[in-house]
């Protein structure tokens, strides 16, 4: 049979390993939260950039339609 002191040593060793694993999981949880926050911020920034691109494209289109005759007159010349 295994001596009682040896069982205690094994239990203590397992407790240390469990504590290490618990700390590792907690650390990973914090990192995952940080990554999620960054991805959410990036998604918001991406939407803002897409909106600005759409807005500038729409503005150029409206400007072109508004001044089409003047632009064509300049291109054709006198």
C-alpha positions in Angstrom: 0.0 0.0 0.0 0.9 3.6 -0.4 2.0 5.4 2.7 -0.2 8.1 4.0 2.7 10.7 3.8 3.1 9.8 0.1 -0.6 10.4 -0.6 -0.4 13.8 1.1 2.6 14.7 -1.0 0.7 13.7 -4.1 -2.3 15.7 -3.1 -0.2 18.8 -2.4 1.5 18.4 -5.8 -2.0 18.2 -7.4 -3.2 21.2 -5.5 -0.2 23.2 -6.8 -0.9 22.1 -10.4 -4.6 22.9 -10.1 -3.7 26.4 -8.8 -1.3 26.9 -11.6 -3.9 25.9 -14.2 -6.5 28.1 -12.5 -4.2 31.1 -12.7 -3.5 30.3 -16.4 -7.2 30.1 -17.2 -7.8 33.4 -15.5 -5.0 35.0 -17.4 -6.3 33.7 -20.7 -9.8 35.0 -19.8 -8.4 38.5 -19.3 -6.6 38.3 -22.6 -9.7 37.1 -24.4 -11.7 40.0 -23.0 -9.0 42.4 -24.2 -9.0 40.9 -27.7 -12.8 41.0 -27.8 -12.7 44.7 -26.8 -10.2 45.5 -29.5 -12.2 43.6 -32.2 -15.3 45.4 -31.2 -13.5 48.8 -31.4 -12.0 47.8 -34.8 -15.5 46.8 -36.1 -16.8 50.2 -35.1 -13.9 52.0 -36.7 -14.4 49.9 -39.9 -18.1 50.9 -40.0 -17.1 54.6 -39.6 -14.5 54.4 -42.4 -17.0 52.6 -44.7 -19.6 55.4 -43.9 -17.1 58.1 -44.7 -16.1 56.4 -48.0 -19.8 56.1 -48.9 -20.4 59.7 -48.0 -17.5 61.0 -50.0 -18.6 58.9 -53.0 -22.1 60.1 -52.8 -20.9 63.7 -52.5 -18.8 63.4 -55.6 -21.7 61.9 -57.5 -24.1 64.6 -56.4 -21.5 67.3 -57.2 -20.9 65.7 -60.7 -24.7 65.6 -61.4 -25.2 69.1 -60.2 -22.3 70.6 -62.3 -22.6 68.2 -65.3 -23.3 70.9 -67.8 -20.5 73.1 -66.6 -18.1 70.2 -66.6 -19.0 69.2 -70.1 -18.7 72.8 -71.3 -15.2 73.0 -70.0 -14.3 69.6 -71.5 -15.7 70.5 -75.0 -14.2 74.0 -75.0 -15.5 77.2 -76.6 
